[in-house]
Amino acid sequence: MSNTIVWTDIPVVDLDRATRFYSAVLDSKLSKEDFGGMSMSVLPNAGEGGVSGCLVQMEDNKPSQYGPLIYLSVDGRLEAAASVVETNGGKVLESKHQIGPYGFRAIIVDSEGNRVALHSQSDS
């Protein structure tokens, strides 16, 4: 079965600031790219068939804490990821908690004002 979600655009106000934030939280270098005059930073993915997305600054797409909740995998390093949120300009709304048999999550607000869930199958 293929993934239901195939891509996501995470709206940002300041692309460089957001790139630094997500690089720190995901512990992964994001690649900044330009597509026909639109700059974006591409999130890491799981290779062929993996779901990914990008940080993008667009006039008609603004950060919000009230839209869909995107889950980003920080598998095996949830506590480490959550621990760098505030030092990188974000806020932890809900610290690590179990979500039944689906693992664990922490809900944060990123450096741009988006509400995002950090997800891990394991309790770390």
C-alpha positions in Angstrom: 0.0 0.0 0.0 1.3 3.5 -0.8 1.5 6.4 1.6 -1.7 8.4 2.0 0.3 11.6 2.6 3.0 12.1 -0.1 4.3 15.6 0.6 3.7 18.6 2.8 4.6 22.3 2.6 5.3 23.8 6.0 4.8 27.5 5.7 7.5 29.8 7.2 8.1 33.5 7.6 11.9 33.3 7.7 13.3 30.4 5.6 16.9 30.6 7.0 15.6 30.7 10.6 13.2 27.8 10.0 16.0 25.8 8.3 18.2 26.2 11.3 15.3 25.2 13.6 14.4 22.0 11.7 18.0 21.1 11.2 18.6 21.2 14.9 15.4 19.4 15.9 15.6 16.7 13.2 19.4 16.4 13.7 19.7 16.5 9.9 21.0 18.9 7.3 18.2 20.3 5.2 19.0 21.0 1.6 18.0 24.5 0.5 16.9 24.6 -3.1 15.4 27.0 -5.6 12.6 25.9 -8.0 11.7 28.5 -10.6 12.2 31.4 -8.2 10.6 29.7 -5.2 13.1 28.9 -2.4 12.5 26.0 -0.1 14.4 23.8 2.3 13.6 20.1 1.7 13.1 17.8 4.7 14.9 14.5 4.9 13.0 11.5 3.5 13.2 7.8 3.6 14.4 7.4 0.0 12.3 6.0 -2.8 8.6 6.1 -1.9 9.3 7.9 1.4 7.1 10.8 2.4 8.7 14.2 2.8 8.0 17.8 2.4 9.6 21.2 2.6 9.8 24.5 4.4 8.5 27.2 2.1 7.9 31.0 2.3 4.8 31.9 0.3 2.6 35.0 0.4 -0.6 33.0 0.5 0.5 30.3 3.0 1.1 31.5 6.6 2.3 29.6 9.7 -0.4 28.6 12.1 -1.0 26.6 15.3 -4.6 25.8 14.2 -4.2 23.8 10.9 -3.5 20.1 10.4 -1.0 18.5 12.8 2.0 17.1 10.9 4.0 14.3 12.5 7.7 14.3 11.9 9.8 11.2 12.7 12.5 11.6 15.2 12.5 7.9 15.9 14.7 6.9 18.8 15.6 10.5 19.7 12.3 12.1 20.8 13.7 13.5 24.1 16.9 14.9 22.3 14.7 16.5 19.6 12.4 18.1 22.1 15.3 19.3 24.2 16.5 21.7 21.5 13.1 23.1 20.5 13.2 26.1 22.9 16.9 27.0 22.4 16.1 27.2 18.6 13.2 29.6 18.9 10.3 27.1 19.4 8.1 26.1 22.3 7.1 22.7 23.7 3.3 22.6 24.0 3.0 19.0 25.2 6.1 17.1 26.4 6.6 13.4 25.4 3.6 11.3 26.0 2.4 7.9 24.8 -0.2 7.7 22.0 -1.4 4.2 22.7 0.2 1.5 20.5 1.4 4.1 18.0 4.4 5.2 20.0 5.2 8.5 21.6 4.9 12.2 20.6 5.7 15.7 21.8 3.8 18.6 20.4 5.7 21.7 19.7 5.4 25.1 18.0 8.3 25.7 15.6 10.3 28.9 15.1 7.7 30.2 12.7 4.5 29.5 14.7 3.5 26.1 13.3 2.2 23.4 15.6 4.0 20.2 14.8 4.2 16.7 16.4 7.5 15.0 16.9 7.0 11.2 16.8 9.0 8.1 17.9 8.0 4.5 18.1 10.4 4.0 21.0 10.3 5.6 24.5 13.4 7.7 23.9 
